[in-house]
Amino acid sequence: MTRLNGKISLITGAAQGIGLATAKKFAQEGATVVICDVKAEAVNAAVAECHALGAQAEGHTMDVTQRDQVDAVIAAVIAKHGRIDVLVNNAGITQDARLQNMSIEQFDRVIDVNLRGVFHCAQAVANTMVAQGRGVILNASSVVGIYGNFGQTNYAASKFGVIGFTKTWSRELGPKGVRVNAVAPGFIATPILNTIPEKVIAEMAQRVPLRRLGQPEEIANVYAFLASDEASYINGEVIEVSGGMTV
């Protein structure tokens, strides 16, 4: 039997990068995958990829910053399946600039997606998971949310904040049977790096003891473990997956 057999698993930002890799991994592990993203065409393509793996999958166009959209999707999933077993809060963006140059719009947009969006989704599923007496919420932090990073005031603040959410919700929801953990990826080869020059990417790889960037699948593997019953005594943790870059 696969590790996530029959688990209703909602993943945000699931149309590309780590989110898509996670959706496909969950599909391979037997989950029913609910793919959520802001781009309808990309959602449809991701659902098709999961179907190709023989999985049960459905897609919803959803902006995590819009609470009415989040509530509508959660309600639709519960109406169809009767429950939600796993939420992966993966959706996130970057809009980098040094402190002196960062616009209010850049700051607000990143906080809105990366922090407020995580709050919206978790709050929307919490009552259902508590009523079930079990559930898993997995939040995407970052090594930047542990150590900070040049030019990423907004992103670092959001990912530090996600760790605060994780620690707090694990205390609040743990007694109700709901586990909450975070994953803190290091440098991962995703489309978010497409605008970065190859020379800079090579320099990034040299900062990692394994001398390479991580692959989205390597983050997805950790999410799948944390979502499974194999991780049944892991709660309130931040798992760094960075190839040792912060050692």
C-alpha positions in Angstrom: 0.0 0.0 0.0 1.3 3.5 -0.8 2.0 5.9 2.0 -0.7 8.5 1.2 -3.4 6.0 0.0 -6.7 7.8 -0.3 -5.6 11.0 1.5 -7.4 14.1 0.2 -4.4 16.4 -0.2 -4.7 20.1 -1.2 -1.6 21.7 -2.6 -1.3 25.5 -3.3 1.0 26.8 -6.0 0.9 23.3 -7.4 1.2 24.1 -11.2 5.0 24.4 -11.3 8.2 23.9 -9.4 8.1 22.4 -6.0 4.3 22.5 -5.9 4.0 20.4 -9.1 6.7 18.0 -8.0 4.8 17.6 -4.7 1.5 17.0 -6.5 3.1 14.3 -8.6 4.8 12.7 -5.7 1.6 12.6 -3.7 -0.2 11.2 -6.7 2.4 8.4 -6.9 1.9 7.7 -3.2 -1.9 7.2 -3.7 -3.3 10.5 -2.6 -6.3 12.2 -4.2 -4.6 15.4 -5.2 -6.3 18.8 -5.3 -4.2 21.2 -7.4 -4.6 24.9 -6.7 -2.9 27.7 -8.5 -3.6 31.1 -10.0 -3.2 30.1 -13.7 -6.0 28.0 -15.0 -4.1 26.5 -18.0 -1.2 25.5 -15.8 -3.7 23.9 -13.3 -5.2 21.8 -16.1 -1.8 20.7 -17.3 -0.8 19.7 -13.8 -4.0 17.7 -13.3 -3.3 15.9 -16.6 0.2 15.0 -15.4 -1.3 13.5 -12.2 -3.9 11.6 -14.2 -1.1 10.2 -16.3 0.3 8.7 -13.2 -2.9 6.9 -12.6 -4.0 9.2 -9.7 -7.2 10.8 -8.7 -6.7 14.6 -9.2 -8.7 17.7 -9.6 -7.8 21.4 -10.1 -9.0 24.7 -8.9 -8.0 28.2 -10.0 -7.4 29.9 -6.7 -5.5 33.0 -5.5 -4.4 32.4 -1.9 -4.7 36.2 -1.1 -8.4 36.2 -1.9 -10.2 34.7 1.1 -13.5 34.2 -0.7 -11.7 32.1 -3.4 -10.0 30.0 -0.7 -13.2 29.4 1.2 -15.0 28.5 -2.0 -12.4 25.9 -3.0 -12.2 24.4 0.5 -16.0 24.1 0.6 -16.1 22.5 -2.8 -13.5 19.9 -1.8 -15.3 19.1 1.5 -18.7 18.8 -0.3 -17.2 16.4 -2.8 -14.9 14.3 -0.6 -16.2 14.9 2.9 -12.8 15.7 4.4 -9.4 17.2 3.8 -6.5 15.2 5.2 -3.4 17.2 4.1 -2.8 20.9 3.2 0.5 21.9 1.7 0.9 25.7 1.8 3.4 25.9 -1.1 2.3 29.0 -3.0 4.9 31.8 -2.8 6.6 34.6 -4.7 9.7 36.7 -4.6 10.1 40.4 -5.3 13.6 41.2 -4.3 15.3 44.5 -3.5 17.6 45.9 -0.9 16.0 47.6 2.1 16.7 51.1 0.8 15.2 50.3 -2.7 12.2 48.1 -1.8 8.9 49.6 -2.7 5.9 49.4 -0.4 4.1 47.5 -3.2 6.9 44.9 -3.3 6.9 44.4 0.4 3.1 44.1 0.6 2.7 41.7 -2.3 5.2 39.2 -0.9 3.7 39.4 2.6 0.2 39.0 1.1 1.0 35.8 -0.8 3.6 34.2 1.4 2.2 35.0 4.8 -1.4 36.1 4.6 -2.1 33.4 2.0 -0.8 30.7 4.3 -3.0 32.0 7.1 -6.0 32.0 4.8 -5.6 28.4 3.7 -4.8 27.0 7.2 -7.6 28.8 8.9 -10.0 27.6 6.1 -9.2 23.9 6.7 -8.6 24.0 10.5 -12.2 23.4 11.7 -12.6 20.5 9.3 -9.4 18.8 10.4 -10.2 19.4 14.1 -13.7 17.9 13.6 -12.0 14.9 11.9 -9.7 14.5 14.8 -6.7 14.3 12.4 -5.0 16.2 9.6 -1.7 17.5 8.5 -0.7 21.1 7.6 2.7 21.6 5.9 4.1 25.1 5.4 6.8 26.2 2.9 9.4 28.2 4.8 13.0 28.6 3.5 16.6 28.7 4.7 16.1 32.5 4.1 13.4 32.3 6.8 16.0 31.0 9.3 19.2 32.9 8.4 18.0 35.9 6.3 19.4 36.8 2.9 20.7 39.9 1.1 18.0 41.7 -0.9 15.1 39.7 0.6 13.6 41.7 3.4 10.1 40.9 2.4 10.7 37.2 1.6 12.8 36.6 4.7 10.1 38.2 6.9 7.4 36.1 5.3 9.3 32.8 5.7 10.3 33.7 9.3 6.6 34.3 9.9 5.6 30.9 8.4 7.9 29.3 11.1 6.0 31.3 13.7 2.7 30.0 12.3 4.0 26.5 12.4 5.2 26.6 16.0 2.0 28.2 17.1 -0.4 26.0 15.2 1.4 22.9 16.3 0.6 23.9 19.9 -3.0 24.8 19.2 -4.0 22.0 16.9 -1.7 19.2 18.1 -4.0 18.3 21.0 -6.8 17.9 18.4 -4.9 15.4 16.3 -3.6 17.8 13.7 0.1 17.9 13.0 1.8 21.1 11.6 5.3 21.2 10.2 7.4 23.3 7.9 10.0 22.6 5.3 12.8 25.0 4.7 14.4 24.4 1.2 17.7 25.8 0.3 18.7 26.6 -3.3 16.3 24.5 -5.5 16.3 24.4 -9.3 12.9 25.8 -10.1 11.4 28.3 -12.6 11.9 31.0 -9.9 15.6 30.9 -10.8 15.0 31.5 -14.5 15.9 35.2 -14.2 19.2 34.5 -12.4 22.4 34.4 -14.6 24.1 31.0 -14.9 27.3 32.4 -13.3 25.3 33.3 -10.2 23.6 29.9 -10.1 27.1 28.3 -10.3 28.2 30.4 -7.4 25.1 29.4 -5.4 25.9 25.7 -6.0 29.5 26.2 -4.7 28.0 27.4 -1.4 26.4 24.0 -0.9 28.6 21.1 0.5 27.0 18.8 -2.1 28.1 21.2 -4.8 24.7 21.3 -6.6 21.3 22.8 -6.4 18.4 20.7 -5.0 15.7 19.3 -7.3 12.0 20.0 -6.6 11.5 16.2 -6.2 13.9 16.2 -3.3 11.6 18.7 -1.4 8.5 16.8 -2.5 9.9 13.6 -1.0 10.1 15.3 2.4 6.6 16.7 2.1 5.3 13.2 1.3 7.1 11.7 4.4 5.7 14.5 6.7 2.2 14.0 5.3 2.3 10.2 5.9 1.6 8.3 9.0 5.3 7.5 9.1 5.8 11.0 10.5 3.0 10.6 13.1 5.2 11.9 16.0 6.7 14.9 14.2 4.9 18.1 15.1 6.0 21.8 15.2 9.3 21.1 13.3 11.1 23.0 10.6 12.9 20.5 8.4 15.8 22.1 6.5 16.5 20.5 3.1 19.5 22.4 1.7 22.3 20.0 1.0 24.0 21.3 4.1 24.4 24.9 2.9 24.0 26.3 6.4 26.4 23.9 8.2 
